[in-house]
Amino acid sequence: MTTAGDATGDGGAVVDLDERGWPLRATRDGPRPVPPPGLLDHFAARLTPPSWATDVVVYVHGWQTSRTSSRQAVAELLGLVERQLARRPGLYPRLGGAGGRGFAPWPVLVRWPSRSLPSLGGYRRIRDRAHAMSTQGHAAHVVGQLLGYLDARRGDPRRPPVLAGRGGQRLHLVGHSFGCRLLCEAVQWAAAPPGGTLGWSTPAPPGRPFTVDSMLLFQMAAPRDAFAATFTRLAGAPLRGPVVATYAQGDRATGFWHLRAEKRAGIGHAGIGTAPAPVSGIRMRGTDDAYPLAVLDHRFVSVDASHVFVRGRGPAGAHSDHLRPESAHLLLSLADHSR
């Protein structure tokens, strides 16, 4: 992957944000903020998916993730995806099965300063930072712009941003931990009449042929009622496919620490609670067990991964055990149903 300060290569792109949620560019003197007048051109010039890509995967990492480990996480997730598709192509008929057009994802990694001491104070610090970056800072606006500029067919880069991909390429959002909050705020910021693809049941109004196809949130660090109390506009946002959130009882970061920091368990430990639309609860499936469209075709899907995400020691427990073949299977299933 290249940084957002360089020309984007076929391996994907990296966008670095500072503590205010503003993008950084590479200079001879190290990372420096992108000048505000050049933000739109900065994204328009650097975030163009290559023609070979069938899907764009935007990944926002979470708590206690270094610059290096965030790159490794994206590479590992897409490696798991590649191996799962090669092993069981028949589970994804529109991707790898007979007549499928394949799945060639192009990753965009959004990095932000998420390191802290592994303590209650550290958890609160990063929780407050993630919230401030989106509500008082620029993260929601910037990530919303970033998602908009993934549409390489836009004629005028200064038109109002929409969450769209170019020429039939699907766009999938993947977050982990506090990174899920940044994605949710960005989608809310860009809220507009939703567009559509051919797969999901949500009606597609004319004039918007494409929009975000899915949002997959691993171990989200937010209260169980976050979608009903904070991210209330997601129901009307430009999100075509479902909001899918995993949870696991072994996740101590969103269980033990979240409970003490916010007086209630988080989504990553106990699943989605209340939301603006009914929440469908399912169990994470094995890599040989297909997800039918009817199972995932809901606005909010809460996935119990307690039997899968079990590895991890220390204060966070299984909070970062989401890089599993079962996770790749879920992402591939969402991509397949978006066709």
C-alpha positions in Angstrom: 0.0 0.0 0.0 1.1 3.5 -0.6 0.4 6.5 1.5 -2.2 9.1 0.6 0.7 11.5 0.0 1.9 9.5 -3.0 0.4 8.3 -6.2 -1.9 5.3 -5.4 -0.5 2.0 -6.5 -2.3 -1.2 -7.4 -1.8 -2.4 -3.8 -4.2 0.1 -2.4 -4.0 3.3 -0.5 -3.3 4.5 3.1 -4.9 7.6 4.4 -3.4 9.0 7.7 -5.4 11.2 10.0 -4.1 13.3 12.8 -5.8 13.7 16.3 -8.2 16.3 14.8 -9.3 13.8 12.1 -7.5 15.9 9.4 -5.5 14.0 6.6 -1.7 14.1 6.5 0.5 14.1 3.5 4.1 12.8 3.2 6.8 15.5 3.0 10.5 15.7 3.4 10.0 16.8 6.9 7.6 14.0 7.8 3.8 13.9 7.8 2.2 17.3 7.5 -1.5 18.3 7.3 -3.0 18.6 3.8 -3.7 22.3 3.1 -7.5 22.8 3.4 -7.9 24.4 -0.1 -6.3 21.3 -1.6 -8.3 18.6 0.2 -10.7 17.8 -2.6 -8.0 17.7 -5.2 -5.9 15.6 -2.9 -8.5 12.9 -2.7 -9.6 13.2 -6.3 -6.0 12.6 -7.5 -5.1 9.8 -5.2 -8.2 7.7 -4.5 -9.0 6.3 -7.9 -9.6 2.6 -7.8 -7.7 0.7 -10.6 -9.7 -0.7 -13.5 -9.0 -4.3 -12.4 -10.7 -3.9 -9.1 -14.2 -5.3 -8.7 -14.7 -4.1 -5.1 -13.2 -1.4 -2.9 -12.8 -2.3 0.8 -12.3 0.7 3.1 -10.8 -0.5 6.5 -10.7 1.7 9.6 -8.7 0.1 12.5 -9.4 0.4 16.2 -7.9 0.7 19.7 -4.2 -0.1 20.3 -3.3 -0.4 16.6 0.1 0.7 15.3 0.9 2.0 11.9 2.5 -1.3 11.0 -0.1 -3.6 12.6 -2.9 -1.8 10.7 -1.3 -2.6 7.4 -0.8 -6.2 8.5 -4.5 -6.4 9.6 -5.7 -5.4 6.1 -3.3 -7.7 4.4 -4.3 -10.6 6.6 -8.0 -10.1 6.1 -7.7 -9.9 2.4 -5.4 -12.9 2.4 -8.1 -14.9 4.3 -10.6 -13.7 1.7 -8.5 -14.9 -1.2 -8.0 -18.3 0.4 -11.6 -18.8 1.3 -12.8 -17.9 -2.2 -10.3 -20.2 -3.8 -11.3 -23.0 -1.4 -15.1 -22.7 -1.6 -16.0 -20.7 -4.8 -19.4 -22.4 -5.0 -20.5 -20.5 -1.8 -20.3 -17.2 -3.8 -21.8 -17.9 -7.2 -21.6 -14.3 -8.3 -18.0 -14.0 -7.3 -16.2 -17.3 -7.8 -18.8 -19.9 -8.9 -19.8 -20.7 -12.4 -20.4 -17.5 -14.3 -19.0 -15.4 -11.5 -16.9 -12.3 -12.4 -14.4 -12.8 -9.6 -13.5 -10.8 -6.5 -10.5 -8.5 -6.8 -10.6 -6.1 -3.8 -8.7 -2.8 -3.7 -8.1 -1.8 -0.1 -8.1 1.7 1.4 -6.7 1.8 4.9 -7.7 4.7 7.1 -5.2 5.1 10.0 -5.6 7.3 13.0 -3.8 7.7 16.4 -5.3 5.0 18.6 -2.5 3.9 20.9 -2.8 4.3 24.6 -1.9 2.5 27.8 -3.9 -0.8 28.2 -5.9 0.5 31.1 -9.2 2.0 31.9 -7.8 5.5 31.6 -6.2 4.6 28.2 -9.5 3.1 27.0 -11.4 6.3 28.0 -8.8 8.5 26.3 -9.1 6.7 22.9 -12.9 6.6 23.3 -13.0 10.3 23.8 -10.5 10.9 21.0 -12.5 8.8 18.5 -15.7 10.7 19.5 -14.0 14.1 19.3 -12.4 13.4 16.0 -15.8 12.8 14.4 -18.0 15.3 16.3 -15.7 18.2 17.1 -12.9 17.5 14.6 -12.9 16.7 10.9 -12.9 12.9 10.7 -16.6 12.5 9.7 -16.3 15.1 7.0 -12.9 13.8 5.7 -13.8 10.2 5.6 -17.1 11.1 4.0 -15.2 13.0 1.4 -12.8 10.1 1.0 -15.6 7.7 0.3 -17.1 10.1 -2.2 -13.9 10.4 -4.2 -13.7 6.7 -4.6 -16.0 7.3 -7.5 -13.6 7.7 -10.4 -16.3 8.6 -12.9 -17.1 11.9 -11.3 -16.8 14.7 -13.8 -16.4 17.6 -11.4 -14.5 16.7 -8.2 -16.1 19.6 -6.4 -19.6 18.3 -6.6 -21.3 17.3 -3.3 -19.8 13.9 -2.3 -21.7 10.7 -2.4 -20.7 7.3 -1.2 -20.1 5.7 -4.5 -17.8 3.4 -6.5 -16.8 3.6 -10.1 -18.1 1.7 -13.0 -19.9 -1.0 -11.2 -17.3 -1.5 -8.5 -18.8 -2.3 -5.2 -17.9 -0.4 -2.0 -17.6 -2.1 1.3 -16.8 -0.5 4.7 -15.0 -2.5 7.3 -14.3 -1.2 10.8 -12.8 -2.6 14.0 -13.4 -1.3 17.5 -13.4 2.5 17.7 -12.8 2.6 13.9 -16.5 1.5 13.6 -17.5 4.8 15.2 -15.5 6.8 12.7 -17.2 5.0 9.8 -20.7 5.5 11.3 -20.1 9.2 11.7 -18.8 9.5 8.2 -21.8 7.7 6.7 -24.1 10.0 8.7 -22.3 13.0 7.5 -22.9 12.1 3.9 -26.5 11.1 4.6 -28.5 11.5 1.4 -31.2 9.6 -0.5 -29.8 6.1 -0.8 -28.7 4.6 -4.1 -28.8 1.0 -5.1 -27.4 -2.2 -6.5 -29.2 -5.2 -7.8 -28.9 -7.4 -4.7 -30.4 -5.9 -1.6 -34.1 -5.3 -1.2 -33.9 -1.6 -0.3 -35.5 0.4 -3.1 -33.1 2.3 -5.3 -34.3 5.8 -6.5 -33.3 7.0 -10.0 -30.2 9.1 -10.5 -28.0 7.2 -8.0 -26.9 3.9 -9.7 -24.5 2.9 -6.9 -23.8 3.4 -3.2 -22.2 1.7 -0.3 -23.0 -2.0 -0.5 -22.3 -3.2 3.0 -20.9 -2.1 6.4 -19.2 -4.8 8.4 -18.3 -3.7 12.0 -16.0 -6.0 14.0 -16.3 -5.8 17.7 -17.6 -2.2 17.8 -16.6 -0.1 20.7 -19.9 1.7 21.4 -22.9 1.3 23.7 -25.5 -1.2 22.6 -28.0 1.5 21.9 -25.6 3.6 19.8 -27.6 3.1 16.6 -30.8 4.4 18.3 -29.2 7.1 20.4 -26.1 8.3 18.4 -26.1 7.0 14.8 -29.7 7.7 14.3 -29.4 8.8 10.6 -27.9 5.5 9.4 -31.4 4.3 8.5 -31.6 7.1 5.8 -27.9 7.2 4.9 -26.5 6.3 1.5 -26.0 2.7 2.6 -27.5 0.2 0.3 -26.7 -3.0 2.1 -26.9 -4.1 5.8 -25.1 -2.9 8.8 -23.5 -6.1 10.2 -21.9 -6.0 13.6 -20.1 -8.9 15.3 -19.8 -9.5 19.0 -18.1 -12.1 21.3 -18.4 -12.7 25.0 -14.6 -13.1 25.2 -14.1 -9.4 24.2 -13.0 -7.8 27.4 -12.3 -4.4 25.8 -16.0 -3.9 25.0 -17.1 -5.9 28.0 -15.0 -5.3 31.1 -13.4 -2.0 30.1 -16.5 -0.6 28.3 -18.7 -1.4 31.2 -16.5 0.5 33.6 -16.0 3.4 31.2 -19.6 3.9 30.1 -21.6 1.9 32.7 -22.9 -0.5 30.1 -21.5 -3.2 27.9 -20.5 -2.4 24.3 -21.8 -3.8 21.0 -18.6 -5.8 20.6 -19.4 -7.8 23.8 -23.2 -8.1 23.8 -24.4 -7.2 20.3 -26.6 -4.5 18.9 -29.4 -3.6 21.3 -31.9 -1.0 20.1 -31.8 0.5 16.6 -34.0 2.6 14.3 -35.0 -0.6 12.5 -35.5 -4.2 13.7 -32.3 -6.0 14.5 -31.8 -9.5 13.2 -29.7 -11.7 15.4 -27.7 -14.6 13.9 -24.8 -16.9 14.8 -21.5 -16.6 12.8 -21.4 -19.5 10.4 -18.5 -21.8 9.6 -16.6 -21.5 6.4 -18.5 -24.3 4.7 -22.0 -23.0 5.7 -23.5 -20.5 3.3 -25.3 -17.3 4.3 -28.5 -17.1 2.3 -29.6 -13.6 1.2 -32.6 -13.7 3.6 -30.3 -14.1 6.5 -28.3 -10.9 5.8 -30.9 -8.8 4.0 -31.8 -6.6 7.0 -30.9 -3.1 8.0 -29.1 -4.2 11.2 -27.6 -7.7 11.7 -26.0 -8.6 15.0 -23.7 -11.6 14.6 -22.8 -13.8 17.6 -19.1 -14.8 17.1 -18.6 -15.9 20.7 -17.6 -19.4 19.5 -15.2 -18.0 16.9 -13.5 -15.0 18.5 -11.9 -16.7 21.5 -8.2 -15.9 21.3 -6.6 -13.1 23.2 -5.1 -12.4 26.6 -4.7 -9.4 28.8 -7.1 -6.5 29.2 -8.6 -6.7 25.7 -9.3 -10.4 25.7 -10.6 -11.5 22.2 -11.2 -7.9 21.1 -8.8 -8.3 18.2 -9.5 -11.9 17.2 -11.6 -10.9 14.2 -9.0 -11.8 11.6 -10.4 -15.3 11.1 -11.5 -17.4 8.0 -15.1 -17.1 9.3 -14.8 -13.3 9.0 -13.6 -13.6 5.5 -16.5 -15.8 4.7 -18.9 -13.2 6.1 -17.3 -10.4 4.0 -17.4 -12.5 0.9 -21.0 -13.3 1.5 -21.9 -9.6 1.7 -19.9 -8.9 -1.5 -21.7 -11.8 -3.3 -25.2 -10.7 -2.3 -24.4 -7.1 -3.3 -24.4 -8.1 -7.0 
